[in-house]
Amino acid sequence: MFLRHFPPMGIYETLFRFADATQAYLGDAGTHPWAQGYPLTRQLPGGPSIPASVSFGPDDLRYPNASGQIELREALVRYYRTFYGANLTEENIAVFPGGRPGIMAILALLEEDIEITIEETEYTPYHDSLRLIGRAPEVVPSNPENRFRPTLEDHARALDSADRALLVKSNPCNPTGVTWSGDSLRALVELASRPGKGALIDEAYEFFHTPEPDSALRYIEDIDRTDIFVVGAATKGLQVPGARIGWVVASKEHCELFRNLSSIAMGGVSRLSQLLVTSLLEIDRVGEARRAVGAFFASQRERYGNALTELGFELFTGEGGFYHWGRIPGGMTAHELNDRLFRHDAAILPGRLCDMDRREQGPHETLMRFSFGPIPAEDFEGDVEILRTCLTGVGAR
């Protein structure tokens, strides 16, 4: 065998276990995809319609620009200027086939002496990406003891443990929903803007923070003088995960390197997908989407949170994203809960897969990420009944 073995990304580990147990794909009709990180792809109450087609001509079938089509990059500049007053040009944006390839490009191009710092509980592919490129990060405590809420001082200690260091952070955090915004986000940006310091801030769940979205780009005065990378994607807030469009906002010098990498490794990104996402970023439409997405998923967060608490879960969830993060009642492990849920064509994401140390029988074994992102509002009662059935006799009250 010429290729070295590499396991699937953590979420897919659960999907494959589900498929083996049920002979179905989690997300198919009749299943309950509480393990998966995608939003509803239908129109939300008060939200804009979801396009059913995209128009294109012969020129759109040509090779794409290695940095991303100028129309999409200009639309993103307008978006960040309008909502956050960001000081950007189209040269500060590089387009990727989804957010993860952009994250992977940043990590793969890092110079070897740069220390990576990351919270103990984070987005599962960060662990997989770092393992693939052979980097061991400095871990910032994020666990039940601090309720998964590291402080600015915690991050400062980690960043200052090396001459040059990069913070990798999702904000809102996936899986916890804990979000840095306002003055706290400004302070984090200032911390990462110092000489020799930087940050990769993954804002995939930007629209889902309540009371309103925020972005690190609001607080960066001149991104060309920083090593800060802000990652966004059409996947979540724009509700088009299948379009596979993401972007990195960074200095012009960094974006030139991403263009060079694209010319070697990607050949650009589908022009047809870029056309679709450009249309979704029309200012009035995207403003409507921000309001509708925030309102709908906040209401889902509240009612699922109340139900999970009533069932005995200890929740640590923040105010962003479309997940609940909590401890399963009765000392049950996430693996054991999934064994029960599989019988009802349902699954949650085991907390262990969000442990950046990926410990066996560690503190994350009884934690779970429950996704209400892809769940229609009308499924609520049935979902709660499945959970109640699977938890019978293990601490529900």
GINOR-V334576 format. One record per residue. N is the residue number from 1. PSI is psi in whole degrees, -180 to 180 (none if undefined). Layout:
# GINOR-V334576
n=<N | N>
psi=<PSI | PSI>
This chain:
# GINOR-V334576
n=<1 | 2 | 3 | 4 | 5 | 6 | 7 | 8 | 9 | 10 | 11 | 12 | 13 | 14 | 15 | 16 | 17 | 18 | 19 | 20 | 21 | 22 | 23 | 24 | 25 | 26 | 27 | 28 | 29 | 30 | 31 | 32 | 33 | 34 | 35 | 36 | 37 | 38 | 39 | 40 | 41 | 42 | 43 | 44 | 45 | 46 | 47 | 48 | 49 | 50 | 51 | 52 | 53 | 54 | 55 | 56 | 57 | 58 | 59 | 60 | 61 | 62 | 63 | 64 | 65 | 66 | 67 | 68 | 69 | 70 | 71 | 72 | 73 | 74 | 75 | 76 | 77 | 78 | 79 | 80 | 81 | 82 | 83 | 84 | 85 | 86 | 87 | 88 | 89 | 90 | 91 | 92 | 93 | 94 | 95 | 96 | 97 | 98 | 99 | 100 | 101 | 102 | 103 | 104 | 105 | 106 | 107 | 108 | 109 | 110 | 111 | 112 | 113 | 114 | 115 | 116 | 117 | 118 | 119 | 120 | 121 | 122 | 123 | 124 | 125 | 126 | 127 | 128 | 129 | 130 | 131 | 132 | 133 | 134 | 135 | 136 | 137 | 138 | 139 | 140 | 141 | 142 | 143 | 144 | 145 | 146 | 147 | 148 | 149 | 150 | 151 | 152 | 153 | 154 | 155 | 156 | 157 | 158 | 159 | 160 | 161 | 162 | 163 | 164 | 165 | 166 | 167 | 168 | 169 | 170 | 171 | 172 | 173 | 174 | 175 | 176 | 177 | 178 | 179 | 180 | 181 | 182 | 183 | 184 | 185 | 186 | 187 | 188 | 189 | 190 | 191 | 192 | 193 | 194 | 195 | 196 | 197 | 198 | 199 | 200 | 201 | 202 | 203 | 204 | 205 | 206 | 207 | 208 | 209 | 210 | 211 | 212 | 213 | 214 | 215 | 216 | 217 | 218 | 219 | 220 | 221 | 222 | 223 | 224 | 225 | 226 | 227 | 228 | 229 | 230 | 231 | 232 | 233 | 234 | 235 | 236 | 237 | 238 | 239 | 240 | 241 | 242 | 243 | 244 | 245 | 246 | 247 | 248 | 249 | 250 | 251 | 252 | 253 | 254 | 255 | 256 | 257 | 258 | 259 | 260 | 261 | 262 | 263 | 264 | 265 | 266 | 267 | 268 | 269 | 270 | 271 | 272 | 273 | 274 | 275 | 276 | 277 | 278 | 279 | 280 | 281 | 282 | 283 | 284 | 285 | 286 | 287 | 288 | 289 | 290 | 291 | 292 | 293 | 294 | 295 | 296 | 297 | 298 | 299 | 300 | 301 | 302 | 303 | 304 | 305 | 306 | 307 | 308 | 309 | 310 | 311 | 312 | 313 | 314 | 315 | 316 | 317 | 318 | 319 | 320 | 321 | 322 | 323 | 324 | 325 | 326 | 327 | 328 | 329 | 330 | 331 | 332 | 333 | 334 | 335 | 336 | 337 | 338 | 339 | 340 | 341 | 342 | 343 | 344 | 345 | 346 | 347 | 348 | 349 | 350 | 351 | 352 | 353 | 354 | 355 | 356 | 357 | 358 | 359 | 360 | 361 | 362 | 363 | 364 | 365 | 366 | 367 | 368 | 369 | 370 | 371 | 372 | 373 | 374 | 375 | 376 | 377 | 378 | 379 | 380 | 381 | 382 | 383 | 384 | 385 | 386 | 387 | 388 | 389 | 390 | 391 | 392 | 393 | 394 | 395 | 396 | 397>
psi=<122 | -28 | 139 | 146 | 140 | 129 | 165 | 159 | 147 | -44 | -39 | -24 | -43 | -42 | -41 | -38 | -41 | -45 | -40 | -36 | -29 | -12 | 32 | 164 | 129 | 116 | -18 | 163 | 135 | -9 | 168 | 93 | 63 | -5 | -10 | 150 | 55 | 153 | 168 | 140 | 28 | 167 | 134 | 158 | 125 | 3 | 170 | 157 | 155 | 124 | 142 | -3 | 167 | 136 | 138 | 161 | -178 | -36 | -26 | -5 | 1 | 171 | 142 | 163 | 137 | -27 | -10 | 147 | 142 | -35 | -42 | -43 | -37 | -38 | -39 | -39 | -46 | -42 | -52 | -31 | -44 | -46 | -20 | 1 | 28 | 141 | 89 | 161 | 172 | -20 | -8 | 9 | 133 | 135 | 139 | 164 | 64 | 167 | -39 | -43 | -34 | -43 | -45 | -38 | -43 | -50 | -40 | -28 | -2 | 140 | 150 | -24 | -2 | 122 | 135 | 131 | 144 | 146 | 150 | -35 | 112 | 179 | 122 | -37 | -18 | -45 | -46 | -41 | -45 | -38 | -40 | -37 | 5 | 36 | 131 | 115 | 161 | 122 | 130 | 126 | 127 | 97 | -179 | -28 | -37 | 16 | 34 | 36 | 75 | 152 | 171 | -38 | -37 | -45 | -36 | -43 | -43 | -46 | -34 | 4 | -8 | 157 | -40 | 129 | 147 | 124 | 131 | 120 | 134 | 141 | 109 | 149 | 132 | 108 | -8 | -23 | -4 | 132 | 136 | 127 | 168 | -134 | -34 | -39 | -38 | -44 | -38 | -41 | -44 | -38 | -42 | -6 | -4 | 157 | 134 | -1 | 156 | 178 | 142 | 109 | 112 | 110 | 37 | -32 | 24 | -48 | -17 | 3 | 137 | 143 | -16 | 158 | 156 | 164 | 145 | -26 | -20 | -28 | 3 | 114 | -44 | 96 | -22 | -14 | 15 | 170 | 45 | 135 | 121 | 122 | 131 | 171 | 155 | -9 | -49 | -70 | -35 | -3 | 33 | 64 | -32 | -13 | -24 | 59 | 126 | 173 | 156 | 129 | 123 | -176 | 156 | -38 | -42 | -41 | -30 | -38 | -38 | -37 | -44 | -42 | -42 | -39 | -25 | -48 | -24 | -35 | 21 | -175 | 145 | 121 | -32 | -41 | -39 | -37 | -45 | -49 | -35 | -42 | -32 | -18 | 8 | 133 | -47 | -40 | -46 | -30 | -41 | -41 | -43 | -44 | -45 | -43 | -47 | -45 | -45 | -48 | -24 | -39 | -38 | -41 | -42 | -48 | -35 | -35 | -44 | -42 | -44 | -40 | -43 | -32 | -7 | 2 | 140 | 110 | 142 | 15 | 139 | -157 | 24 | 166 | -176 | 43 | 156 | 139 | 120 | 175 | 133 | 139 | 158 | 14 | 8 | 139 | 161 | -36 | -44 | -41 | -43 | -37 | -38 | -42 | -35 | -32 | -16 | 19 | 41 | 161 | 148 | 169 | 121 | 137 | -30 | -30 | -9 | 7 | 117 | -11 | -8 | 54 | 141 | 133 | 37 | -167 | -12 | -1 | -32 | 13 | 155 | 153 | 118 | 119 | 125 | 14 | -50 | 11 | 122 | 148 | -33 | -8 | -3 | -53 | -43 | -38 | -45 | -37 | -38 | -46 | -42 | -43 | -42 | -19 | 3 | 124 | 8 | 34 | 2 | 146 | none>
